[in-house]
């Protein structure tokens, strides 16, 4: 399971088993976290991408 979350508030942008398309996520939220309004710079330092093995 891969999750992409806002590092500030923990809002989950993406959750799934496929590698997420960060640009699509970015575009769909308008470049900001919909919960806390934090601007997203998708140098994936602002997001946490977790990959877990079952
Ligand atoms: Zn947030």
mmCIF file of the protein (N, C-alpha, C, O) and its ligand, coordinates in Angstrom:
data_MODEL
# 
_entry.id   MODEL 
# 
loop_
_entity.id 
_entity.type 
_entity.pdbx_number_of_molecules 
1 polymer     1 
2 non-polymer 1 
# 
_entity_poly.entity_id                      1 
_entity_poly.type                           'polypeptide(L)' 
_entity_poly.nstd_linkage                   no 
_entity_poly.nstd_monomer                   no 
_entity_poly.pdbx_seq_one_letter_code       
;(UNK)(UNK)(UNK)(UNK)(UNK)(UNK)(UNK)(UNK)(UNK)(UNK)(UNK)(UNK)(UNK)(UNK)(UNK)(UNK)
(UNK)(UNK)(UNK)(UNK)(UNK)(UNK)(UNK)(UNK)(UNK)(UNK)(UNK)(UNK)(UNK)(UNK)(UNK)(UNK)
(UNK)(UNK)(UNK)(UNK)(UNK)(UNK)(UNK)(UNK)(UNK)(UNK)(UNK)(UNK)(UNK)(UNK)(UNK)(UNK)
(UNK)(UNK)(UNK)(UNK)(UNK)(UNK)
;
_entity_poly.pdbx_seq_one_letter_code_can   XXXXXXXXXXXXXXXXXXXXXXXXXXXXXXXXXXXXXXXXXXXXXXXXXXXXXX 
_entity_poly.pdbx_strand_id                 A 
# 
loop_
_entity_poly_seq.entity_id 
_entity_poly_seq.num 
_entity_poly_seq.mon_id 
_entity_poly_seq.hetero 
1 1  UNK n 
1 2  UNK n 
1 3  UNK n 
1 4  UNK n 
1 5  UNK n 
1 6  UNK n 
1 7  UNK n 
1 8  UNK n 
1 9  UNK n 
1 10 UNK n 
1 11 UNK n 
1 12 UNK n 
1 13 UNK n 
1 14 UNK n 
1 15 UNK n 
1 16 UNK n 
1 17 UNK n 
1 18 UNK n 
1 19 UNK n 
1 20 UNK n 
1 21 UNK n 
1 22 UNK n 
1 23 UNK n 
1 24 UNK n 
1 25 UNK n 
1 26 UNK n 
1 27 UNK n 
1 28 UNK n 
1 29 UNK n 
1 30 UNK n 
1 31 UNK n 
1 32 UNK n 
1 33 UNK n 
1 34 UNK n 
1 35 UNK n 
1 36 UNK n 
1 37 UNK n 
1 38 UNK n 
1 39 UNK n 
1 40 UNK n 
1 41 UNK n 
1 42 UNK n 
1 43 UNK n 
1 44 UNK n 
1 45 UNK n 
1 46 UNK n 
1 47 UNK n 
1 48 UNK n 
1 49 UNK n 
1 50 UNK n 
1 51 UNK n 
1 52 UNK n 
1 53 UNK n 
1 54 UNK n 
# 
loop_
_struct_asym.id 
_struct_asym.entity_id 
A 1 
B 2 
# 
loop_
_chem_comp.id 
_chem_comp.type 
_chem_comp.mon_nstd_flag 
UNK 'L-peptide linking' . 
ZN  non-polymer         . 
# 
_pdbx_entity_nonpoly.entity_id   2 
_pdbx_entity_nonpoly.name        ? 
_pdbx_entity_nonpoly.comp_id     ZN 
# 
_pdbx_nonpoly_scheme.asym_id         B 
_pdbx_nonpoly_scheme.entity_id       2 
_pdbx_nonpoly_scheme.mon_id          ZN 
_pdbx_nonpoly_scheme.ndb_seq_num     1 
_pdbx_nonpoly_scheme.pdb_seq_num     101 
_pdbx_nonpoly_scheme.auth_seq_num    101 
_pdbx_nonpoly_scheme.pdb_mon_id      ZN 
_pdbx_nonpoly_scheme.auth_mon_id     ZN 
_pdbx_nonpoly_scheme.pdb_strand_id   A 
_pdbx_nonpoly_scheme.pdb_ins_code    . 
# 
loop_
_atom_site.group_PDB 
_atom_site.id 
_atom_site.type_symbol 
_atom_site.label_atom_id 
_atom_site.label_alt_id 
_atom_site.label_comp_id 
_atom_site.label_asym_id 
_atom_site.label_entity_id 
_atom_site.label_seq_id 
_atom_site.pdbx_PDB_ins_code 
_atom_site.Cartn_x 
_atom_site.Cartn_y 
_atom_site.Cartn_z 
_atom_site.occupancy 
_atom_site.B_iso_or_equiv 
_atom_site.pdbx_formal_charge 
_atom_site.auth_seq_id 
_atom_site.auth_comp_id 
_atom_site.auth_asym_id 
_atom_site.auth_atom_id 
_atom_site.pdbx_PDB_model_num 
ATOM   1   N  N  . UNK A 1 1  ? 0.851  -1.208 0.000   1.00 0.00 ? 1   UNK A N  1 
ATOM   2   C  CA . UNK A 1 1  ? 0.000  0.000  0.000   1.00 0.00 ? 1   UNK A CA 1 
ATOM   3   C  C  . UNK A 1 1  ? 0.879  1.247  0.000   1.00 0.00 ? 1   UNK A C  1 
ATOM   4   O  O  . UNK A 1 1  ? 1.819  1.368  0.785   1.00 0.00 ? 1   UNK A O  1 
ATOM   5   N  N  . UNK A 1 2  ? 0.552  2.157  -0.889  1.00 0.00 ? 2   UNK A N  1 
ATOM   6   C  CA . UNK A 1 2  ? 1.297  3.401  -0.969  1.00 0.00 ? 2   UNK A CA 1 
ATOM   7   C  C  . UNK A 1 2  ? 0.369  4.548  -0.567  1.00 0.00 ? 2   UNK A C  1 
ATOM   8   O  O  . UNK A 1 2  ? -0.755 4.662  -1.056  1.00 0.00 ? 2   UNK A O  1 
ATOM   9   N  N  . UNK A 1 3  ? 0.864  5.381  0.322   1.00 0.00 ? 3   UNK A N  1 
ATOM   10  C  CA . UNK A 1 3  ? 0.070  6.543  0.690   1.00 0.00 ? 3   UNK A CA 1 
ATOM   11  C  C  . UNK A 1 3  ? 0.888  7.809  0.493   1.00 0.00 ? 3   UNK A C  1 
ATOM   12  O  O  . UNK A 1 3  ? 2.092  7.844  0.747   1.00 0.00 ? 3   UNK A O  1 
ATOM   13  N  N  . UNK A 1 4  ? 0.197  8.848  0.033   1.00 0.00 ? 4   UNK A N  1 
ATOM   14  C  CA . UNK A 1 4  ? 0.824  10.162 -0.089  1.00 0.00 ? 4   UNK A CA 1 
ATOM   15  C  C  . UNK A 1 4  ? 0.035  11.095 0.799   1.00 0.00 ? 4   UNK A C  1 
ATOM   16  O  O  . UNK A 1 4  ? -1.152 11.330 0.573   1.00 0.00 ? 4   UNK A O  1 
ATOM   17  N  N  . UNK A 1 5  ? 0.702  11.630 1.818   1.00 0.00 ? 5   UNK A N  1 
ATOM   18  C  CA . UNK A 1 5  ? -0.023 12.458 2.767   1.00 0.00 ? 5   UNK A CA 1 
ATOM   19  C  C  . UNK A 1 5  ? 0.638  13.823 2.919   1.00 0.00 ? 5   UNK A C  1 
ATOM   20  O  O  . UNK A 1 5  ? 1.836  13.983 2.683   1.00 0.00 ? 5   UNK A O  1 
ATOM   21  N  N  . UNK A 1 6  ? -0.164 14.792 3.314   1.00 0.00 ? 6   UNK A N  1 
ATOM   22  C  CA . UNK A 1 6  ? 0.344  16.115 3.649   1.00 0.00 ? 6   UNK A CA 1 
ATOM   23  C  C  . UNK A 1 6  ? 1.159  15.994 4.931   1.00 0.00 ? 6   UNK A C  1 
ATOM   24  O  O  . UNK A 1 6  ? 0.704  15.429 5.926   1.00 0.00 ? 6   UNK A O  1 
ATOM   25  N  N  . UNK A 1 7  ? 2.348  16.526 4.887   1.00 0.00 ? 7   UNK A N  1 
ATOM   26  C  CA . UNK A 1 7  ? 3.201  16.363 6.048   1.00 0.00 ? 7   UNK A CA 1 
ATOM   27  C  C  . UNK A 1 7  ? 2.757  17.238 7.210   1.00 0.00 ? 7   UNK A C  1 
ATOM   28  O  O  . UNK A 1 7  ? 3.092  16.969 8.363   1.00 0.00 ? 7   UNK A O  1 
ATOM   29  N  N  . UNK A 1 8  ? 2.017  18.262 6.907   1.00 0.00 ? 8   UNK A N  1 
ATOM   30  C  CA . UNK A 1 8  ? 1.593  19.165 7.964   1.00 0.00 ? 8   UNK A CA 1 
ATOM   31  C  C  . UNK A 1 8  ? 0.369  18.647 8.711   1.00 0.00 ? 8   UNK A C  1 
ATOM   32  O  O  . UNK A 1 8  ? 0.353  18.577 9.940   1.00 0.00 ? 8   UNK A O  1 
ATOM   33  N  N  . UNK A 1 9  ? -0.669 18.281 7.930   1.00 0.00 ? 9   UNK A N  1 
ATOM   34  C  CA . UNK A 1 9  ? -1.925 17.922 8.598   1.00 0.00 ? 9   UNK A CA 1 
ATOM   35  C  C  . UNK A 1 9  ? -2.288 16.449 8.454   1.00 0.00 ? 9   UNK A C  1 
ATOM   36  O  O  . UNK A 1 9  ? -3.207 15.958 9.108   1.00 0.00 ? 9   UNK A O  1 
ATOM   37  N  N  . UNK A 1 10 ? -1.567 15.764 7.605   1.00 0.00 ? 10  UNK A N  1 
ATOM   38  C  CA . UNK A 1 10 ? -1.840 14.340 7.482   1.00 0.00 ? 10  UNK A CA 1 
ATOM   39  C  C  . UNK A 1 10 ? -2.944 13.997 6.493   1.00 0.00 ? 10  UNK A C  1 
ATOM   40  O  O  . UNK A 1 10 ? -3.380 12.849 6.407   1.00 0.00 ? 10  UNK A O  1 
ATOM   41  N  N  . UNK A 1 11 ? -3.391 15.001 5.747   1.00 0.00 ? 11  UNK A N  1 
ATOM   42  C  CA . UNK A 1 11 ? -4.407 14.746 4.739   1.00 0.00 ? 11  UNK A CA 1 
ATOM   43  C  C  . UNK A 1 11 ? -3.895 13.730 3.726   1.00 0.00 ? 11  UNK A C  1 
ATOM   44  O  O  . UNK A 1 11 ? -2.765 13.824 3.248   1.00 0.00 ? 11  UNK A O  1 
ATOM   45  N  N  . UNK A 1 12 ? -4.736 12.771 3.412   1.00 0.00 ? 12  UNK A N  1 
ATOM   46  C  CA . UNK A 1 12 ? -4.322 11.714 2.504   1.00 0.00 ? 12  UNK A CA 1 
ATOM   47  C  C  . UNK A 1 12 ? -4.682 12.096 1.071   1.00 0.00 ? 12  UNK A C  1 
ATOM   48  O  O  . UNK A 1 12 ? -5.856 12.147 0.706   1.00 0.00 ? 12  UNK A O  1 
ATOM   49  N  N  . UNK A 1 13 ? -3.665 12.360 0.276   1.00 0.00 ? 13  UNK A N  1 
ATOM   50  C  CA . UNK A 1 13 ? -3.891 12.681 -1.129  1.00 0.00 ? 13  UNK A CA 1 
ATOM   51  C  C  . UNK A 1 13 ? -4.129 11.433 -1.957  1.00 0.00 ? 13  UNK A C  1 
ATOM   52  O  O  . UNK A 1 13 ? -4.924 11.421 -2.896  1.00 0.00 ? 13  UNK A O  1 
ATOM   53  N  N  . UNK A 1 14 ? -3.446 10.428 -1.595  1.00 0.00 ? 14  UNK A N  1 
ATOM   54  C  CA . UNK A 1 14 ? -3.531 9.216  -2.388  1.00 0.00 ? 14  UNK A CA 1 
ATOM   55  C  C  . UNK A 1 14 ? -3.300 7.997  -1.510  1.00 0.00 ? 14  UNK A C  1 
ATOM   56  O  O  . UNK A 1 14 ? -2.475 7.991  -0.597  1.00 0.00 ? 14  UNK A O  1 
ATOM   57  N  N  . UNK A 1 15 ? -4.051 6.990  -1.824  1.00 0.00 ? 15  UNK A N  1 
ATOM   58  C  CA . UNK A 1 15 ? -3.883 5.739  -1.114  1.00 0.00 ? 15  UNK A CA 1 
ATOM   59  C  C  . UNK A 1 15 ? -4.186 4.623  -2.094  1.00 0.00 ? 15  UNK A C  1 
ATOM   60  O  O  . UNK A 1 15 ? -5.275 4.575  -2.667  1.00 0.00 ? 15  UNK A O  1 
ATOM   61  N  N  . UNK A 1 16 ? -3.267 3.757  -2.285  1.00 0.00 ? 16  UNK A N  1 
ATOM   62  C  CA . UNK A 1 16 ? -3.524 2.692  -3.239  1.00 0.00 ? 16  UNK A CA 1 
ATOM   63  C  C  . UNK A 1 16 ? -2.329 1.782  -3.391  1.00 0.00 ? 16  UNK A C  1 
ATOM   64  O  O  . UNK A 1 16 ? -1.328 1.893  -2.683  1.00 0.00 ? 16  UNK A O  1 
ATOM   65  N  N  . UNK A 1 17 ? -2.469 0.895  -4.323  1.00 0.00 ? 17  UNK A N  1 
ATOM   66  C  CA . UNK A 1 17 ? -1.411 -0.095 -4.502  1.00 0.00 ? 17  UNK A CA 1 
ATOM   67  C  C  . UNK A 1 17 ? -0.500 0.247  -5.664  1.00 0.00 ? 17  UNK A C  1 
ATOM   68  O  O  . UNK A 1 17 ? 0.582  -0.323 -5.807  1.00 0.00 ? 17  UNK A O  1 
ATOM   69  N  N  . UNK A 1 18 ? -0.950 1.199  -6.510  1.00 0.00 ? 18  UNK A N  1 
ATOM   70  C  CA . UNK A 1 18 ? -0.108 1.593  -7.637  1.00 0.00 ? 18  UNK A CA 1 
ATOM   71  C  C  . UNK A 1 18 ? 0.729  2.799  -7.257  1.00 0.00 ? 18  UNK A C  1 
ATOM   72  O  O  . UNK A 1 18 ? 0.367  3.564  -6.363  1.00 0.00 ? 18  UNK A O  1 
ATOM   73  N  N  . UNK A 1 19 ? 1.836  2.959  -7.936  1.00 0.00 ? 19  UNK A N  1 
ATOM   74  C  CA . UNK A 1 19 ? 2.663  4.140  -7.727  1.00 0.00 ? 19  UNK A CA 1 
ATOM   75  C  C  . UNK A 1 19 ? 1.883  5.359  -8.205  1.00 0.00 ? 19  UNK A C  1 
ATOM   76  O  O  . UNK A 1 19 ? 1.458  5.403  -9.360  1.00 0.00 ? 19  UNK A O  1 
ATOM   77  N  N  . UNK A 1 20 ? 1.689  6.343  -7.344  1.00 0.00 ? 20  UNK A N  1 
ATOM   78  C  CA . UNK A 1 20 ? 0.848  7.469  -7.696  1.00 0.00 ? 20  UNK A CA 1 
ATOM   79  C  C  . UNK A 1 20 ? 1.497  8.408  -8.711  1.00 0.00 ? 20  UNK A C  1 
ATOM   80  O  O  . UNK A 1 20 ? 2.716  8.567  -8.759  1.00 0.00 ? 20  UNK A O  1 
ATOM   81  N  N  . UNK A 1 21 ? 0.640  9.016  -9.509  1.00 0.00 ? 21  UNK A N  1 
ATOM   82  C  CA . UNK A 1 21 ? 1.088  10.055 -10.415 1.00 0.00 ? 21  UNK A CA 1 
ATOM   83  C  C  . UNK A 1 21 ? 0.990  11.388 -9.661  1.00 0.00 ? 21  UNK A C  1 
ATOM   84  O  O  . UNK A 1 21 ? -0.091 11.960 -9.527  1.00 0.00 ? 21  UNK A O  1 
ATOM   85  N  N  . UNK A 1 22 ? 2.124  11.863 -9.180  1.00 0.00 ? 22  UNK A N  1 
ATOM   86  C  CA . UNK A 1 22 ? 2.124  13.044 -8.320  1.00 0.00 ? 22  UNK A CA 1 
ATOM   87  C  C  . UNK A 1 22 ? 1.597  14.275 -9.040  1.00 0.00 ? 22  UNK A C  1 
ATOM   88  O  O  . UNK A 1 22 ? 0.970  15.143 -8.431  1.00 0.00 ? 22  UNK A O  1 
ATOM   89  N  N  . UNK A 1 23 ? 1.853  14.343 -10.332 1.00 0.00 ? 23  UNK A N  1 
ATOM   90  C  CA . UNK A 1 23 ? 1.380  15.509 -11.069 1.00 0.00 ? 23  UNK A CA 1 
ATOM   91  C  C  . UNK A 1 23 ? -0.146 15.544 -11.110 1.00 0.00 ? 23  UNK A C  1 
ATOM   92  O  O  . UNK A 1 23 ? -0.761 16.601 -10.970 1.00 0.00 ? 23  UNK A O  1 
ATOM   93  N  N  . UNK A 1 24 ? -0.737 14.383 -11.301 1.00 0.00 ? 24  UNK A N  1 
ATOM   94  C  CA . UNK A 1 24 ? -2.198 14.314 -11.324 1.00 0.00 ? 24  UNK A CA 1 
ATOM   95  C  C  . UNK A 1 24 ? -2.779 14.708 -9.979  1.00 0.00 ? 24  UNK A C  1 
ATOM   96  O  O  . UNK A 1 24 ? -3.776 15.426 -9.908  1.00 0.00 ? 24  UNK A O  1 
ATOM   97  N  N  . UNK A 1 25 ? -2.164 14.243 -8.934  1.00 0.00 ? 25  UNK A N  1 
ATOM   98  C  CA . UNK A 1 25 ? -2.627 14.598 -7.595  1.00 0.00 ? 25  UNK A CA 1 
ATOM   99  C  C  . UNK A 1 25 ? -2.496 16.107 -7.387  1.00 0.00 ? 25  UNK A C  1 
ATOM   100 O  O  . UNK A 1 25 ? -3.406 16.770 -6.889  1.00 0.00 ? 25  UNK A O  1 
ATOM   101 N  N  . UNK A 1 26 ? -1.358 16.613 -7.778  1.00 0.00 ? 26  UNK A N  1 
ATOM   102 C  CA . UNK A 1 26 ? -1.094 18.045 -7.658  1.00 0.00 ? 26  UNK A CA 1 
ATOM   103 C  C  . UNK A 1 26 ? -2.159 18.862 -8.384  1.00 0.00 ? 26  UNK A C  1 
ATOM   104 O  O  . UNK A 1 26 ? -2.714 19.821 -7.847  1.00 0.00 ? 26  UNK A O  1 
ATOM   105 N  N  . UNK A 1 27 ? -2.427 18.444 -9.631  1.00 0.00 ? 27  UNK A N  1 
ATOM   106 C  CA . UNK A 1 27 ? -3.404 19.170 -10.438 1.00 0.00 ? 27  UNK A CA 1 
ATOM   107 C  C  . UNK A 1 27 ? -4.800 19.069 -9.843  1.00 0.00 ? 27  UNK A C  1 
ATOM   108 O  O  . UNK A 1 27 ? -5.569 20.029 -9.897  1.00 0.00 ? 27  UNK A O  1 
ATOM   109 N  N  . UNK A 1 28 ? -5.131 17.928 -9.282  1.00 0.00 ? 28  UNK A N  1 
ATOM   110 C  CA . UNK A 1 28 ? -6.482 17.724 -8.793  1.00 0.00 ? 28  UNK A CA 1 
ATOM   111 C  C  . UNK A 1 28 ? -6.764 18.533 -7.540  1.00 0.00 ? 28  UNK A C  1 
ATOM   112 O  O  . UNK A 1 28 ? -7.924 18.828 -7.254  1.00 0.00 ? 28  UNK A O  1 
ATOM   113 N  N  . UNK A 1 29 ? -5.752 18.897 -6.794  1.00 0.00 ? 29  UNK A N  1 
ATOM   114 C  CA . UNK A 1 29 ? -5.983 19.696 -5.592  1.00 0.00 ? 29  UNK A CA 1 
ATOM   115 C  C  . UNK A 1 29 ? -5.557 21.148 -5.779  1.00 0.00 ? 29  UNK A C  1 
ATOM   116 O  O  . UNK A 1 29 ? -5.604 21.948 -4.844  1.00 0.00 ? 29  UNK A O  1 
ATOM   117 N  N  . UNK A 1 30 ? -5.134 21.480 -7.017  1.00 0.00 ? 30  UNK A N  1 
ATOM   118 C  CA . UNK A 1 30 ? -4.778 22.861 -7.305  1.00 0.00 ? 30  UNK A CA 1 
ATOM   119 C  C  . UNK A 1 30 ? -3.492 23.305 -6.642  1.00 0.00 ? 30  UNK A C  1 
ATOM   120 O  O  . UNK A 1 30 ? -3.283 24.499 -6.425  1.00 0.00 ? 30  UNK A O  1 
ATOM   121 N  N  . UNK A 1 31 ? -2.635 22.367 -6.320  1.00 0.00 ? 31  UNK A N  1 
ATOM   122 C  CA . UNK A 1 31 ? -1.324 22.710 -5.782  1.00 0.00 ? 31  UNK A CA 1 
ATOM   123 C  C  . UNK A 1 31 ? -1.329 23.015 -4.291  1.00 0.00 ? 31  UNK A C  1 
ATOM   124 O  O  . UNK A 1 31 ? -0.314 23.421 -3.725  1.00 0.00 ? 31  UNK A O  1 
ATOM   125 N  N  . UNK A 1 32 ? -2.471 22.815 -3.669  1.00 0.00 ? 32  UNK A N  1 
ATOM   126 C  CA . UNK A 1 32 ? -2.560 23.072 -2.235  1.00 0.00 ? 32  UNK A CA 1 
ATOM   127 C  C  . UNK A 1 32 ? -3.259 21.922 -1.535  1.00 0.00 ? 32  UNK A C  1 
ATOM   128 O  O  . UNK A 1 32 ? -4.094 21.222 -2.108  1.00 0.00 ? 32  UNK A O  1 
ATOM   129 N  N  . UNK A 1 33 ? -2.894 21.758 -0.298  1.00 0.00 ? 33  UNK A N  1 
ATOM   130 C  CA . UNK A 1 33 ? -3.604 20.783 0.504   1.00 0.00 ? 33  UNK A CA 1 
ATOM   131 C  C  . UNK A 1 33 ? -5.014 21.301 0.760   1.00 0.00 ? 33  UNK A C  1 
ATOM   132 O  O  . UNK A 1 33 ? -5.177 22.406 1.276   1.00 0.00 ? 33  UNK A O  1 
ATOM   133 N  N  . UNK A 1 34 ? -6.037 20.522 0.407   1.00 0.00 ? 34  UNK A N  1 
ATOM   134 C  CA . UNK A 1 34 ? -7.412 20.989 0.580   1.00 0.00 ? 34  UNK A CA 1 
ATOM   135 C  C  . UNK A 1 34 ? -7.819 21.142 2.038   1.00 0.00 ? 34  UNK A C  1 
ATOM   136 O  O  . UNK A 1 34 ? -8.817 21.802 2.331   1.00 0.00 ? 34  UNK A O  1 
ATOM   137 N  N  . UNK A 1 35 ? -7.087 20.562 2.932   1.00 0.00 ? 35  UNK A N  1 
ATOM   138 C  CA . UNK A 1 35 ? -7.473 20.660 4.342   1.00 0.00 ? 35  UNK A CA 1 
ATOM   139 C  C  . UNK A 1 35 ? -6.802 21.839 5.029   1.00 0.00 ? 35  UNK A C  1 
ATOM   140 O  O  . UNK A 1 35 ? -7.471 22.655 5.662   1.00 0.00 ? 35  UNK A O  1 
ATOM   141 N  N  . UNK A 1 36 ? -5.489 21.931 4.906   1.00 0.00 ? 36  UNK A N  1 
ATOM   142 C  CA . UNK A 1 36 ? -4.784 22.972 5.664   1.00 0.00 ? 36  UNK A CA 1 
ATOM   143 C  C  . UNK A 1 36 ? -4.308 24.119 4.787   1.00 0.00 ? 36  UNK A C  1 
ATOM   144 O  O  . UNK A 1 36 ? -3.820 25.127 5.298   1.00 0.00 ? 36  UNK A O  1 
ATOM   145 N  N  . UNK A 1 37 ? -4.445 23.977 3.463   1.00 0.00 ? 37  UNK A N  1 
ATOM   146 C  CA . UNK A 1 37 ? -4.102 25.078 2.574   1.00 0.00 ? 37  UNK A CA 1 
ATOM   147 C  C  . UNK A 1 37 ? -2.621 25.227 2.304   1.00 0.00 ? 37  UNK A C  1 
ATOM   148 O  O  . UNK A 1 37 ? -2.192 26.191 1.670   1.00 0.00 ? 37  UNK A O  1 
ATOM   149 N  N  . UNK A 1 38 ? -1.867 24.309 2.767   1.00 0.00 ? 38  UNK A N  1 
ATOM   150 C  CA . UNK A 1 38 ? -0.430 24.391 2.587   1.00 0.00 ? 38  UNK A CA 1 
ATOM   151 C  C  . UNK A 1 38 ? -0.074 24.169 1.127   1.00 0.00 ? 38  UNK A C  1 
ATOM   152 O  O  . UNK A 1 38 ? -0.546 23.229 0.488   1.00 0.00 ? 38  UNK A O  1 
ATOM   153 N  N  . UNK A 1 39 ? 0.776  25.060 0.613   1.00 0.00 ? 39  UNK A N  1 
ATOM   154 C  CA . UNK A 1 39 ? 1.220  24.883 -0.757  1.00 0.00 ? 39  UNK A CA 1 
ATOM   155 C  C  . UNK A 1 39 ? 2.100  23.657 -0.853  1.00 0.00 ? 39  UNK A C  1 
ATOM   156 O  O  . UNK A 1 39 ? 2.907  23.360 0.028   1.00 0.00 ? 39  UNK A O  1 
ATOM   157 N  N  . UNK A 1 40 ? 1.913  22.967 -1.948  1.00 0.00 ? 40  UNK A N  1 
ATOM   158 C  CA . UNK A 1 40 ? 2.655  21.732 -2.125  1.00 0.00 ? 40  UNK A CA 1 
ATOM   159 C  C  . UNK A 1 40 ? 3.779  21.960 -3.110  1.00 0.00 ? 40  UNK A C  1 
ATOM   160 O  O  . UNK A 1 40 ? 3.547  22.376 -4.245  1.00 0.00 ? 40  UNK A O  1 
ATOM   161 N  N  . UNK A 1 41 ? 4.960  21.697 -2.689  1.00 0.00 ? 41  UNK A N  1 
ATOM   162 C  CA . UNK A 1 41 ? 6.062  21.660 -3.633  1.00 0.00 ? 41  UNK A CA 1 
ATOM   163 C  C  . UNK A 1 41 ? 6.439  20.201 -3.784  1.00 0.00 ? 41  UNK A C  1 
ATOM   164 O  O  . UNK A 1 41 ? 6.942  19.565 -2.858  1.00 0.00 ? 41  UNK A O  1 
ATOM   165 N  N  . UNK A 1 42 ? 6.188  19.703 -4.947  1.00 0.00 ? 42  UNK A N  1 
ATOM   166 C  CA . UNK A 1 42 ? 6.300  18.268 -5.106  1.00 0.00 ? 42  UNK A CA 1 
ATOM   167 C  C  . UNK A 1 42 ? 7.704  17.791 -5.378  1.00 0.00 ? 42  UNK A C  1 
ATOM   168 O  O  . UNK A 1 42 ? 7.928  16.840 -6.127  1.00 0.00 ? 42  UNK A O  1 
ATOM   169 N  N  . UNK A 1 43 ? 8.622  18.456 -4.771  1.00 0.00 ? 43  UNK A N  1 
ATOM   170 C  CA . UNK A 1 43 ? 9.871  17.777 -4.554  1.00 0.00 ? 43  UNK A CA 1 
ATOM   171 C  C  . UNK A 1 43 ? 9.546  16.902 -3.359  1.00 0.00 ? 43  UNK A C  1 
ATOM   172 O  O  . UNK A 1 43 ? 9.432  17.413 -2.245  1.00 0.00 ? 43  UNK A O  1 
ATOM   173 N  N  . UNK A 1 44 ? 9.397  15.619 -3.551  1.00 0.00 ? 44  UNK A N  1 
ATOM   174 C  CA . UNK A 1 44 ? 8.727  14.836 -2.506  1.00 0.00 ? 44  UNK A CA 1 
ATOM   175 C  C  . UNK A 1 44 ? 9.431  14.869 -1.146  1.00 0.00 ? 44  UNK A C  1 
ATOM   176 O  O  . UNK A 1 44 ? 9.849  13.853 -0.592  1.00 0.00 ? 44  UNK A O  1 
ATOM   177 N  N  . UNK A 1 45 ? 9.532  16.088 -0.654  1.00 0.00 ? 45  UNK A N  1 
ATOM   178 C  CA . UNK A 1 45 ? 10.002 16.307 0.702   1.00 0.00 ? 45  UNK A CA 1 
ATOM   179 C  C  . UNK A 1 45 ? 8.796  16.682 1.540   1.00 0.00 ? 45  UNK A C  1 
ATOM   180 O  O  . UNK A 1 45 ? 8.742  16.424 2.742   1.00 0.00 ? 45  UNK A O  1 
ATOM   181 N  N  . UNK A 1 46 ? 7.828  17.300 0.871   1.00 0.00 ? 46  UNK A N  1 
ATOM   182 C  CA . UNK A 1 46 ? 6.620  17.718 1.557   1.00 0.00 ? 46  UNK A CA 1 
ATOM   183 C  C  . UNK A 1 46 ? 5.606  16.595 1.678   1.00 0.00 ? 46  UNK A C  1 
ATOM   184 O  O  . UNK A 1 46 ? 4.636  16.686 2.431   1.00 0.00 ? 46  UNK A O  1 
ATOM   185 N  N  . UNK A 1 47 ? 5.839  15.572 0.947   1.00 0.00 ? 47  UNK A N  1 
ATOM   186 C  CA . UNK A 1 47 ? 4.929  14.440 1.052   1.00 0.00 ? 47  UNK A CA 1 
ATOM   187 C  C  . UNK A 1 47 ? 5.702  13.222 1.492   1.00 0.00 ? 47  UNK A C  1 
ATOM   188 O  O  . UNK A 1 47 ? 6.903  13.082 1.265   1.00 0.00 ? 47  UNK A O  1 
ATOM   189 N  N  . UNK A 1 48 ? 4.984  12.386 2.106   1.00 0.00 ? 48  UNK A N  1 
ATOM   190 C  CA . UNK A 1 48 ? 5.578  11.168 2.590   1.00 0.00 ? 48  UNK A CA 1 
ATOM   191 C  C  . UNK A 1 48 ? 4.999  10.028 1.770   1.00 0.00 ? 48  UNK A C  1 
ATOM   192 O  O  . UNK A 1 48 ? 3.791  9.792  1.784   1.00 0.00 ? 48  UNK A O  1 
ATOM   193 N  N  . UNK A 1 49 ? 5.834  9.349  1.081   1.00 0.00 ? 49  UNK A N  1 
ATOM   194 C  CA . UNK A 1 49 ? 5.347  8.216  0.305   1.00 0.00 ? 49  UNK A CA 1 
ATOM   195 C  C  . UNK A 1 49 ? 5.806  6.946  1.006   1.00 0.00 ? 49  UNK A C  1 
ATOM   196 O  O  . UNK A 1 49 ? 6.993  6.644  1.123   1.00 0.00 ? 49  UNK A O  1 
ATOM   197 N  N  . UNK A 1 50 ? 4.818  6.240  1.453   1.00 0.00 ? 50  UNK A N  1 
ATOM   198 C  CA . UNK A 1 50 ? 5.130  5.022  2.200   1.00 0.00 ? 50  UNK A CA 1 
ATOM   199 C  C  . UNK A 1 50 ? 4.851  3.807  1.338   1.00 0.00 ? 50  UNK A C  1 
ATOM   200 O  O  . UNK A 1 50 ? 3.843  3.730  0.635   1.00 0.00 ? 50  UNK A O  1 
ATOM   201 N  N  . UNK A 1 51 ? 5.718  2.917  1.409   1.00 0.00 ? 51  UNK A N  1 
ATOM   202 C  CA . UNK A 1 51 ? 5.475  1.678  0.686   1.00 0.00 ? 51  UNK A CA 1 
ATOM   203 C  C  . UNK A 1 51 ? 5.587  0.529  1.687   1.00 0.00 ? 51  UNK A C  1 
ATOM   204 O  O  . UNK A 1 51 ? 6.596  0.348  2.370   1.00 0.00 ? 51  UNK A O  1 
ATOM   205 N  N  . UNK A 1 52 ? 4.526  -0.215 1.733   1.00 0.00 ? 52  UNK A N  1 
ATOM   206 C  CA . UNK A 1 52 ? 4.505  -1.291 2.702   1.00 0.00 ? 52  UNK A CA 1 
ATOM   207 C  C  . UNK A 1 52 ? 4.332  -2.626 1.990   1.00 0.00 ? 52  UNK A C  1 
ATOM   208 O  O  . UNK A 1 52 ? 3.547  -2.766 1.052   1.00 0.00 ? 52  UNK A O  1 
ATOM   209 N  N  . UNK A 1 53 ? 5.054  -3.547 2.448   1.00 0.00 ? 53  UNK A N  1 
ATOM   210 C  CA . UNK A 1 53 ? 4.875  -4.891 1.909   1.00 0.00 ? 53  UNK A CA 1 
ATOM   211 C  C  . UNK A 1 53 ? 3.923  -5.684 2.758   1.00 0.00 ? 53  UNK A C  1 
ATOM   212 O  O  . UNK A 1 53 ? 3.907  -5.565 3.984   1.00 0.00 ? 53  UNK A O  1 
ATOM   213 N  N  . UNK A 1 54 ? 3.156  -6.469 2.115   1.00 0.00 ? 54  UNK A N  1 
ATOM   214 C  CA . UNK A 1 54 ? 2.221  -7.297 2.859   1.00 0.00 ? 54  UNK A CA 1 
ATOM   215 C  C  . UNK A 1 54 ? 2.908  -8.560 3.331   1.00 0.00 ? 54  UNK A C  1 
ATOM   216 O  O  . UNK A 1 54 ? 2.283  -9.396 3.982   1.00 0.00 ? 54  UNK A O  1 
HETATM 217 ZN ZN . ZN  B 2 .  ? -2.381 19.624 4.837   1.00 0.00 ? 101 ZN  A ZN 1 
# 
